[in-house]
Amino acid sequence: MGKEILFIAAVLPVVGLCYFIYKKDMHREPAGILAKLFSLGMLSVLPVIFVELFLSASFPTEGVNNFIGLYINVFISVALAEEGFKWLITKYGGYNNKEFDEIYDIIVYAVFASLGFACIENILYVFQNGLGNAIMRAILSVPGHMCFAVIMGYYFARAKLAHINNNQPLYKKNLSLSIVMPCIMHTTYDALLMWGGGSTFILFLAFDIFMVVYCFGTVNRMSKIQRTLTNNVNSGVVTTNSSGYVQYNNPTPVQNAQPAQSTQSAQPAVNAPVAGYCPICGTPERGDRFCGSCGYKLR
């Protein structure tokens, strides 16, 4: 088998998933930040290898004769090492970036960092084991890395909203979950696959299907929410009154219409969002790039 074919087989699923995630973003992220995150993900393979070798001396994943012991060892020596580096790249390369101005963006950042890692890992495995391994990894491993990243990005997004709203306990909780939940998913995936056996493999396939369906659903849901909010505001379907309450307009806006949420005296309806309020949910702006309540892009 030619090296060129193996290289294409290893890289193609990574490129395909990156493109899928990228196309789901209504306001596309700059190529520079995505290239940086992907490259850092690729480079992280080297430190991950050394960390895994060091940890596996005390927490081996081979020769373990009980599932609980295997699960703990995989969590520490594999999942925590790999997801930990991806988390650091996403946190310091994406979460604090000025381009992070929509909730969906952080999922894009996490996926590009994760698939950068998966790209190099895939090339190494495919060159060693051949085209059959490339097909299996395209179906299982590469989408798995994307799913771990989607969960990471989801909790980063929730942490960001909590931070905007000055809710430190919730911010810390979601920031912790942004590393803990991907590690748990990664550990469950690897441990079920490593344990082997007929019934365990069936559990692995069931978990893998559930994980992929759930994560792709999360991507579609968050992307659709962002897209719908933006389209509603741009088309004038959604406006706010002078008190900041949301108002859905008729084709011919009715003047002096009072939104159902408001208990104040009638205010004249306006045909443009009121400065200082989110045009979707009416929450007062807190000086950030998107709404701390619904996540709508404000700047």
N, C-alpha and C positions, 0 to 999 in steps of 0.2 A: 504493500500500500504506500503510495507516494506521500511524502511529508506534506506537500501542498494540500492534498485532500484531507489528511488528518487535521491540519491546521484550520482549514475552513470548517470542518465538522466540529471542531472544538470551539471556534469563535462564533459561528453562526447563531446558535441559540442565545448567546449573550447579547449579540447585536440586536436580535429580534425582540428580546424582552426590554432592552434599553429603549428601543424605538417605540414599543407599545406604551411604556410608562411616559415617555416624552410626549407622545401624541395626545395623551389624556390631559395634558396641561394646557388650558386655554391660553394663558399668557406664558409662552415658552421661555424657559430659563436661558441665560446667555451661555453660549458654547464654552466660554472660558471656564466658568465655575464647574460645569459638568465634566469637562476634560480634566480639570484639577482633581475633582473627587474620584473620578474613575482611575486616574493615574496613581493617586495615593492608595486606592484600594489594591491596585496591582502591586505596588511597592510593599504593601503591608504583608505580603506572603512571606517575605524573608524573616522579619521579626516573629511572625506567627509560628513559623517552623521551629525557630530556636526556643520560643516559649513553650510550645507543645512538647518538644523533646525534653526540656527541663522538667515540666510538670508530669509528664508520663512516667518519669522515673519513680515518683511517689504515688501517682494515680494512673496505673496502667489500664489500657482498654483491651488488652489481650490476656487470656488465661484467667479471667474472672469467672467464678463458678456460680454467681447468683446475680439476678437482674438488678436488684437494688444497688449492689456494689458497683456494677457496670454503669448504672445510671449516674451515680455520684461521680465516678471517675471521668465519664464522658463530659459531664457538666463542667468539671474543673479543668481538665486537661485539653479539651477540644472546644466545646461551645463557648466557654468564658474567654478563652484565648482569641478565637476567631471573631466572635461578636464584640468582644471588648475593643479590639482595634478598629473595627467598623464603626463602633459607637464613637470613639475618639475622633475619627475622621469626620463623621457626620456632625458631631457636636461643635467642633472647632473650625471645620471647613464649611459647614452649611448653616447650622442653627444660628450662628452669630453674624452671618453674612447679610449685607444690606439688601441683597436680592430676595431674601426670604420675606416676601410680602403677601403671600397667600398660603393658607393652611396646607394645601396640596403640595406645595413646593418642597417641604421637608421630606415627604415620601419620595419624591424624585431624587433628592440628594442622597438619601439613605440607600436607595436602590442602585444608583450609579456607583457609590462607594463599594457596596456589596458585590455587584457584578464585576467590578474591576478585579476584586479578589478572586471571584469565581472564574474569571477569564484565564488567569494564570494557572489556577488549580486545575481547570479543565484541560488546558494544553498539556500540562505535566502528566495527568492521568491518561489522556487519550494517546499521547505519543508512546507511553509505556505499555498500554493495554489494547490499542487498536480501535478500529471503527465500531465494533460492537459496543465497546465501552462508551464511545462518543454518543451513540444512540440512546443508551440507557441513561447517561448523565444529562442528555438534552431533555429527557422526559421527567427525570426525578431530581437530580442534584442541582442543576442550574435554576429551575423554578423554585426549588427549596430555598436557595440563597436569596432569591427575590422575595419570597414570602417572609423570611426572617426580617428582611429590611423593611417591608411594608408595615409589619407590626412595630418595628422600631420607630419608623417615621410617624405612625399613628399616635404613639404615646409622646413623642417629641412635640407633635402638634398640640396635644392636650396640655402638655407642660407649658407651651408658649402662651396659650389662652389663659391659663392660671396665672402665669407671670404678669401678663398684661393687666389682669384684674387684681393684682397685688395679693393673691391667695397663695402665700408661701407654703402652707402645708400641702395643698393640692399640687402645687408646682413640684415640690420635692417628691411627692408620691409618684406622679407621672414621669418625672425624670428617672426615678429608680426603675419604674416599670419599663421604660424604654430600653433598658439593658437586660432586666430580669426576664421579661416575657420572650424576647428573641432567643435568649439562652435556654429557656425551658422548651421552646418549640424545637430548637436545634438539637437539644439533648434527647428529647423524645424521638425525633426522627432518626438520629444516629443509633441510639440504644436499641430501638426496635429492629433496625436493619442489621446491626452487629450481632444481636442475640440469635437470630436465625430461627429455623424450625418452621413447620407448616403453619401452625396457629399464630405464631408471632409475626410471620410474614404477612398473613392476612390482616392482622392488626396494623402493621406498618402501612400496607396499601390503603386501608380505611383511613388511617390518620393522614396520610399524604393527600388523598383525595379531599378530605375535609379541609386541610390546611390550604390547599390550592384554591378550592372553591371559595372559602372564606376570605382569603387575601385578595383574590381577583375581584370579589364582590366589594371589598373595602375600597379598592382602587376605583372601581366604577362609581360607587356611591359618593365618595369624597370629590371625585372629579365632576360628577353630575351636579352635586350641590353647588360647587364653585361656578360651574358653567351656567347653571340656571340663575343664580343670584346675579351674575354679571349681565346676562342677557336681559333679565327683568329690569335692571336699572338702566342699561343702555337704551332699551326700547321705550322707556317711560312708563312701563306697566306699574312699577313701584316708585312711589315718591313718599315724602313725609310732610306732615304739617309743621307749623311753626313751633309746636311743642316737641317735635321729634318723634311723633308716633307714625308708624308705618301706614301707608295708604295705598291700596291697589286701585288704579284708575280704570274707569270705563273708557271705551273708545273716545268718547267726548267727556272729558273730566267734568264732574259736577262741582260747581263752585259752592263753597261753604259746607262741603260734605264733612261729616265728623266721623273719624275712625272709631270702630267699636271699642278699642282698648281704652280710649281716653275718657276720663271722668271729669275733665275740665270744661270750661265754657267753650262754645263753638269757636273754632279758629278758621280763617279762610284757608282753603286748600291751595297748595302750591304745585307747580309742575316741575319742580327741580328739588333735589335733596337739600335739606337745610344744613348749612355748614356747622360742624361741631357734633353732628349726630350720624350714626350709621344709617345709611338709606334703607337697609333691610330690616333691622330689628329695633331701630330707634334708640339704641344704647349710646350714651354720650361717649365721644372719642376720648381716648386716654393718651394720645400722642404717639401711638405706635403705628405700624404700617398696615395693620388690619384690625378689624373689630374683635374685641376681647370676648364678645358673646357668640356671634355666629361665624366669625372668621372671614367676613367679606373684605376684599381688598379696598383700602381707603386711599392709598397713595401709590 
